[in-house]
Amino acid sequence: MAKKGYTHKITPIKPNKAIKIFEKLGFQQFPPSGGGSHIPMKRNKDDNNYLVLVKHGEINPLAMKKMLKNIGITEKQYLDVFNSL
């Protein structure tokens, strides 16, 4: 039986929780060049693979899946961290 709160699929997520997940996966926030509500995240300063999160609303599962694919993180890796928080 699965633990309470454990999920096997990607669900809508608040940006603040997504930031925590990506930080646990080795990403860090970098100051946005234009300010505002966009949060760029990279593994390191020189990394060309990066993602940009928006601080308002929820991140839809399809958008999250595309982000994960673009940065080389598997859904399993993401869900393992998601379920550990």
C-alpha positions as CSV (number, residue, x, y, z in Angstrom):
1,M,0.0,0.0,0.0
2,A,1.3,3.5,-0.9
3,K,2.1,6.0,1.8
4,K,-0.4,8.7,2.4
5,G,0.3,11.6,0.1
6,Y,2.5,9.5,-2.2
7,T,1.8,9.9,-5.9
8,H,2.8,7.9,-8.9
9,K,2.1,10.6,-11.4
10,I,2.9,14.2,-12.0
11,T,0.2,16.5,-10.7
12,P,-0.3,20.3,-10.7
13,I,2.2,21.9,-8.3
14,K,2.8,25.3,-6.7
15,P,6.0,27.1,-7.9
16,N,7.5,27.2,-4.4
17,K,7.3,23.4,-4.1
18,A,8.7,23.0,-7.6
19,I,11.7,25.3,-6.6
20,K,12.3,23.0,-3.5
21,I,12.2,19.9,-5.7
22,F,14.6,21.3,-8.3
23,E,17.0,22.5,-5.6
24,K,17.1,18.9,-4.2
25,L,17.8,17.8,-7.8
26,G,20.9,20.0,-7.9
27,F,19.5,23.2,-9.4
28,Q,19.9,26.7,-7.9
29,Q,18.1,29.9,-8.5
30,F,19.9,32.7,-10.4
31,P,18.8,36.3,-10.4
32,P,16.5,37.0,-13.2
33,S,17.9,39.4,-15.8
34,G,14.7,41.4,-16.1
35,G,13.3,41.0,-12.7
36,G,9.6,40.2,-12.2
37,S,8.0,36.9,-11.5
38,H,10.3,34.6,-13.5
39,I,12.8,32.4,-11.7
40,P,15.6,31.0,-13.7
41,M,17.3,27.8,-12.3
42,K,20.5,26.1,-13.5
43,R,22.7,23.3,-12.1
44,N,25.6,25.8,-12.2
45,K,26.4,29.2,-13.6
46,D,27.9,27.9,-16.9
47,D,25.2,25.2,-17.6
48,N,23.3,25.7,-20.8
49,N,20.4,23.5,-19.5
50,Y,18.1,25.7,-17.5
51,L,14.5,26.1,-16.7
52,V,12.4,29.1,-15.9
53,L,9.6,28.9,-13.3
54,V,6.8,31.5,-13.0
55,K,5.9,32.5,-9.4
56,H,2.1,32.7,-9.9
57,G,-0.5,30.0,-10.4
58,E,0.2,26.3,-10.6
59,I,2.5,24.5,-13.0
60,N,0.5,22.1,-15.1
61,P,1.6,18.5,-15.4
62,L,2.2,18.6,-19.2
63,A,4.5,21.7,-18.8
64,M,6.4,20.0,-15.9
65,K,6.9,16.9,-18.1
66,K,8.3,19.0,-20.9
67,M,10.6,20.9,-18.4
68,L,11.9,17.6,-17.0
69,K,12.6,16.2,-20.5
70,N,14.5,19.4,-21.5
71,I,16.7,19.3,-18.5
72,G,17.3,15.5,-18.5
73,I,15.5,14.6,-15.3
74,T,13.3,11.5,-15.4
75,E,9.8,11.5,-14.0
76,K,10.9,8.9,-11.5
77,Q,13.7,11.1,-10.2
78,Y,11.2,14.0,-9.9
79,L,8.5,11.9,-8.2
80,D,11.0,10.4,-5.7
81,V,11.9,14.0,-4.6
82,F,8.3,15.2,-4.8
83,N,7.2,12.3,-2.5
84,S,10.0,12.9,-0.1
85,L,8.9,16.5,0.7
